[in-house]
Amino acid sequence: MAYFLAKTEPSVYSIEDLERDGRTTWDGVRNPQAVNAIRSMAPGDYVFIYHSGGESAVAGLARVLSPPRPDPKDTKSAVVDLAFVRRIEPRVPLSEIKKSGLFSDWSLVRQSRLSTMAAPAVFVDWLRRRPGAPEIP
């Protein structure tokens, strides 16, 4: 099982939208590095849903339901189906992630415009140890 992080503008598609819908096809990714992250996902993996823009925070958790497949709207891209798992409350702001000093090599910190990426095991462990942290499989 692996962990990933996928960014979305909450005004376009938020964790609340995913909770309401129950599942969605994660699409619209164009950056080759981000597309490669999607192509490396497998059913059963987890994806942290990150609200970009003004909020800039980890907002929830989803589970990969399907193997990656070509995006029907863009053959250079890929999509996966995701299912809602839970909201993460309180949300984890990027400022706190940076302040920890543990993730300076992670794409979330180094490449602010990258929309989808692997999440390092040390991040998952760090989230699990936060006060009031929700259960993260």
N, C-alpha and C positions, 0 to 999 in steps of 0.2 A: 504494500500500500504506500502510495506517495501523496504528497501534499503540494498544492499549487495555490497561486493567488491570481485572481482575475479582477481587473478594475472596471468599474462602470460609473458613469455619471448618474447619480440618484434621480435626476430629473428625466433620464432616458429609461433606465431600468434599475430599480432599487432592490434591496433585500426584501423590502415589504412587498414589492411586486412578485418576487420569486416565492415568497411565503403564500401569497394569495393564489398564484398560479399552480403551485406545487412542483412544477417542473418547467424547464424551458430548453430551447436549443441555444447554446452559446455561440454566437456568430458575430460577424463584423470585424474580425481581427485581421489586420493587414500587414503589420510588421513581421518580417520573416522570422525573427527570433521568437516573437510571441506565437506565431503559427507553429513553430517547432515545439514549443511548450505544449500546445494543444495536441499536436500529433503524438506526444509522449504520454498523454493521459490514458488511463485504462479504467474500465468499469471497476467501481469500488474505491477509487482514489477520492480524495477530498479536495475541495477548492474553497479557499477563503475568499469571500466576496468583499471587495474593497471599494468604498465610495470615494471617487476622486473629485476633483474640483474643490469647492469651498470646504467640504467636510474633511477630506483626506484621512480616512480611518477604516480599519477593518470592521465591517458591519455584520458579517454573518458567515455561515458555513453551508456548503452544498456538497453533494456527492455525485460523482461521475456515474451516469447510468449506461452510456453507450461507448463503444469504441469510436475513436475519431474517424471522420469521413470527410470527403471533399465538400466544401461549401458549395451548394448548388448555385449561389449567386456569384461566386468567384472561385474558379478552379485553382488559383494559387493559394487559397486559404483552406482552413479546415474548421469543422464544428464538432461539438460533443453535446449530448443531452445531459443536463444537470437536474438534480432534485434538491429541493429545500431540505436542510437538516435543522438549522436553528439560527436565530439571531445571536449575535455576540453583544451582550450588554454587561457593563458599559462598553461602548465601542472603543477600539484601540487606536488612538490617533497616531499618525505618522510621527508627530513630534515626540511622543513617548518611545516609539520604536527607535528613532534616531538617538534620543537621549540615553538609551540603555547602553550604547556603544558596542553592542554585540553584533551588529549587522552591517557594518560599513562595506563589506564585500557583496552584499545582497543587491540584486537588481532593483529592488524596491527603493533602496537608498541611492544607489549609483546611477540608475537610468530612470529618472522620474517619468518619462513618457512611455515606457514599455508597459503594455496593457495586460499581458499574461506571462506568468513566469513560475518556475518551480519555487516552492517555499522550503527553506532549509529546515532540517530536523531540529536544530537549535532554536529556531523561531517557535516551532510547535511546542517544544519543551518549555520555553520561556512563557508562552501564553498559558499553558497548563498551570504554571506556578504563580501567576498573577493573583493578587487577592480578589476573591469573588469570581474567579474565572469559571466560565461554563465548562461542562464536560466536553472535552474534545477527544474523539476516538483516536 
